[in-house]
Amino acid sequence: MEEMKKGQITAQPFIIIFALIVAALILAWGIKVVFDIKERGEYAELLTTITDIREEVKTYYNFEMGSRKKITITVPEKISCFCFLNVEIQPILTHISEECQKNRELLVRIMHTSGLMYNLFITPSSAFPLTKFSLIEPTTLLKPMQNPLCIEKVNEKIIFLIENKGSHVEVQPQPI
C-alpha cells in the first residue's frame, strides 16, 4: 500500500467541506424553486379565475333582466378581499369590512391613480405582481351594489352574486 503524502492528508477535509457546501447550496436552490413554482401556480390560478369572472359577467349581461348567479371563488391564502368598483361615480369608502379596511389607504391610492380602466382590485396589493383588473370592456357594464363593494375572504372562498339589471350587471354581496 502506498503511503499518502503530507499534503494529500490535509487536503482531503477541504474537499469534503467543499462538497458539503455545494450540496447545501443545491438543496437551498431546489427549495426556492419549489416555492417559486407554488407562487406562480397561485398567480396563474388567480388570473384564470379573473378570466372566468369576466366571462360570467359577459354571459349574464346578455341574459334576460333579473338573471342571477352565485359565484364562489377559491382564492390563494395571500388574498384577503376582492373590491369591485363602479368607475362612473366617486367611491365612498364607508362600506369596507374590517379585514379590507387594513388596506384602505392603499386601496384609495390605487383607485385614484388607476383611472377608469380597472374595476376589480385585490387586497393586499402586495399579494401578486398584478392586483387590479378590468372585468369587462366597456367597464360600465359591471357595477357593484355599493361603491366600492369589498368582499372579504371566508374559509379561503370569496362568494358574491351577479345579476342582470337590464343596462348593466350588478355585483352584490352573498346574502347570509
C-alpha positions in Angstrom: 0.0 0.0 0.0 1.2 3.4 -0.9 1.8 6.0 1.7 -0.1 9.2 1.5 1.9 12.3 1.3 1.5 15.0 3.9 -0.3 17.5 1.5 -2.8 14.8 0.5 -3.9 14.2 4.1 -4.6 17.8 4.8 -6.4 18.5 1.5 -9.0 15.7 2.0 -11.1 17.5 4.7 -11.2 20.6 2.5 -12.6 18.6 -0.4 -15.3 17.1 1.9 -16.2 20.5 3.3 -16.4 22.0 -0.2 -18.7 19.1 -1.4 -21.0 19.7 1.7 -21.2 23.4 0.9 -22.1 22.7 -2.8 -24.7 20.1 -1.7 -26.3 22.6 0.7 -26.4 25.3 -2.0 -28.0 23.0 -4.4 -30.6 21.9 -1.8 -31.4 25.6 -0.9 -31.8 26.4 -4.6 -34.1 23.5 -5.0 -36.3 24.6 -2.1 -36.5 28.1 -3.5 -37.5 26.8 -6.9 -40.4 24.7 -5.4 -41.7 27.8 -3.5 -41.5 30.0 -6.7 -43.4 27.4 -8.7 -46.1 27.3 -6.0 -46.4 31.1 -6.0 -46.6 31.2 -9.8 -49.2 28.5 -9.8 -51.4 30.5 -7.4 -50.9 33.6 -9.6 -51.9 31.7 -12.7 -54.9 30.3 -10.9 -55.9 33.8 -9.9 -55.6 35.1 -13.5 -57.7 32.1 -14.7 -60.4 33.0 -12.0 -60.4 36.6 -13.2 -60.9 35.4 -16.8 -63.8 33.2 -15.6 -65.5 36.1 -13.8 -65.1 38.3 -16.9 -66.8 35.6 -19.0 -69.6 35.2 -16.5 -70.3 38.9 -16.5 -70.4 39.0 -20.3 -72.7 36.0 -20.3 -75.1 37.5 -17.7 -75.1 40.8 -19.5 -76.6 39.1 -22.5 -79.2 37.2 -20.4 -82.6 38.4 -19.5 -83.1 41.1 -16.9 -83.2 39.5 -13.4 -80.9 36.6 -14.3 -78.5 36.0 -11.5 -75.8 33.6 -10.4 -73.9 32.9 -7.2 -70.1 33.0 -7.9 -67.9 31.1 -5.5 -64.1 31.5 -5.9 -61.4 29.7 -4.0 -58.6 32.2 -3.6 -54.9 31.8 -2.6 -54.0 32.3 1.1 -52.4 35.7 0.4 -55.6 37.4 -0.8 -57.9 38.9 1.8 -60.5 40.8 -0.3 -62.0 41.4 -3.8 -63.1 45.0 -4.2 -65.4 45.8 -7.1 -65.6 49.5 -8.2 -68.1 51.5 -10.2 -65.8 53.7 -12.3 -68.6 56.1 -13.2 -69.0 57.6 -9.7 -66.7 58.6 -6.9 -66.1 55.8 -4.5 -67.3 56.1 -0.9 -65.1 54.0 1.4 -67.6 53.5 4.2 -68.8 50.0 3.4 -65.5 48.2 3.7 -65.1 45.3 6.1 -62.6 45.3 8.9 -60.2 42.9 7.0 -60.4 45.0 3.9 -60.1 48.2 5.9 -56.5 47.3 6.8 -55.6 48.2 3.2 -57.9 51.2 2.9 -55.3 53.9 2.3 -53.6 51.8 -0.3 -56.9 50.9 -1.9 -57.8 54.6 -2.2 -54.5 55.5 -3.7 -54.8 52.7 -6.3 -58.3 53.6 -7.2 -57.5 57.2 -7.7 -54.3 56.5 -9.8 -55.8 53.8 -11.9 -58.3 56.0 -13.8 -61.3 54.4 -15.5 -59.5 51.3 -16.6 -59.9 49.0 -13.6 -63.0 47.8 -11.7 -61.7 44.9 -9.6 -59.0 45.3 -7.0 -57.5 42.6 -4.9 -56.1 43.3 -1.4 -53.4 43.3 -0.2 -51.8 44.8 -3.3 -48.5 43.2 -2.4 -50.0 39.7 -2.8 -49.2 39.3 -6.5 -47.5 41.3 -9.3 -50.8 42.4 -10.7 -53.8 43.1 -8.3 -56.1 45.4 -10.4 -58.2 44.1 -13.3 -60.7 45.3 -15.8 -63.5 42.7 -15.8 -65.3 43.9 -19.0 -65.0 46.4 -21.8 -66.5 48.9 -21.5 -66.2 48.8 -17.8 -69.7 50.4 -17.3 -71.3 47.0 -17.9 -70.4 45.9 -14.4 -71.5 47.9 -11.4 -71.3 47.0 -7.7 -74.2 47.4 -5.4 -72.0 49.7 -3.2 -69.0 51.7 -4.4 -66.6 50.0 -3.8 -68.1 46.7 -2.9 -65.3 44.8 -1.0 -66.0 41.1 -0.3 -63.9 39.5 2.4 -62.5 36.0 2.1 -64.2 33.5 4.3 -62.8 29.9 4.5 -60.5 30.5 1.6 -63.5 31.5 -0.6 -65.0 34.7 -1.9 -68.7 34.5 -2.6 -70.9 37.1 -4.4 -73.9 37.3 -6.7 -74.0 38.8 -10.2 -77.4 39.9 -11.6 -78.5 41.4 -14.9 -80.2 44.7 -14.2 -81.0 45.5 -17.8 -78.4 48.2 -18.5 -75.6 46.5 -16.6 -74.6 43.5 -14.5 -74.6 44.2 -10.7 -72.3 42.6 -8.2 -73.9 42.0 -4.9 -72.7 40.5 -1.6 -73.9 37.0 -1.0 -76.9 37.2 1.4 -76.4 35.2 4.6 
